[in-house]
Amino acid sequence: MNRSFGVGAAVVVLLAAFIVYSSAYVVDMKSQALVLQFGDPRGEPVTEPGLHWKLPFVQNVVYIDKRILNLETSSDEGEVIAKDRKRLVVDAFARYRIVDALRFYRAVGDPALSDARLTPIFISSLRNVVGDNTLEALVRDNRSGLMRTIRDVFNSATHDFGVEVVDVRIRRADLPAANSQAIYRRMQTEREREAAELRAQGQQLAQEIRAKADRDVTVLLADAERDGQIARGEGDATRSEIYAQAFGQDPEFFAFYRSMQAYKAGLKGDNTTMVISPNSEFFRYFGDEAGGGAKR
């Protein structure tokens, strides 16, 4: 009798423990919970961390992350066509958080399927925005502005999912491998053409500079020659004037000095030979120091 009572008490305790275990659930700091009764949400989401209670057996709990989540696109999914008809492979990601767990559950169902439901919307938003802009705007001119636009479009499209898009980033935007080589060759040809044009312009400019320099040298030499001729002419005139003044002051001395200059210039060297008459005017001071030799 006592043994049967003990077994019954143990069964009651185990059953009570199982009921308590089935009734309790714990919400941690990074999650929020929805209590479902036969798959239908009951009440508001539970966001306070700690121990909470539900009806056993008829109710279950679905946990939904309330942290900022990441949504990636693959290279195949991120292929878009820009406004200038260039096909691009865009590698982008979005960060979002679930702000309305009840709406999110009704729109998505299983939280594990959230990426599968949101990724097509993200790719559609990405293609719509990039399709309205050129490659230059995406890569260089307005990259940050386009990311903000994609975020706003994606955020508007996911409003009914209870999701708030925090940020959208484009990590890479490249041409497909099949088109890259053709683009690179065209870019190389264009750069070579520009380089040849620049070299031709440089050669033309160098020729113009050299021609101007040659012209300036010719003008400078002509001006210098002219100034030299003028200076030499003025010097000769001054010399002649000095000679004339000296001759006027003492004609005999000037004649003697001029003869000495002629002897010095004409009798250079050790073996000077001259064929000239002894009575020549050139030797007038050899026979008469007074210079009267020419009068004999």
Salt bridges, closest charged atoms under 4 A:
ASP28 OD2 - LYS30 NZ 3.05
ASP65 OD2 - ARG67 NH2 2.72
GLU72 OE1 - ARG171 NH2 2.47
GLU79 OE2 - ARG87 NH1 3.09
ASP91 OD1 - ARG171 NH2 3.11
ASP100 OD2 - ARG103 NE 3.80
GLU136 OE2 - LYS86 NZ 3.84
ASP141 OD1 - ARG140 NE 2.92
ASP152 OD1 - ARG151 NH2 3.21
GLU164 OE1 - ARG97 NE 3.34
ASP167 OD2 - ARG169 NE 2.93
ASP174 OD2 - ARG172 NH1 2.86
GLU190 OE2 - ARG193 NH2 2.48
GLU197 OE1 - ARG193 NH1 3.33
ASP216 OD2 - LYS212 NZ 3.11
ASP223 OD1 - ARG226 NH1 3.74
GLU225 OE2 - ARG232 NH2 3.40
ASP227 OD1 - ARG226 NH2 3.25
ASP236 OD1 - ARG239 NH2 3.65
GLU281 OE2 - ARG284 NH1 2.96
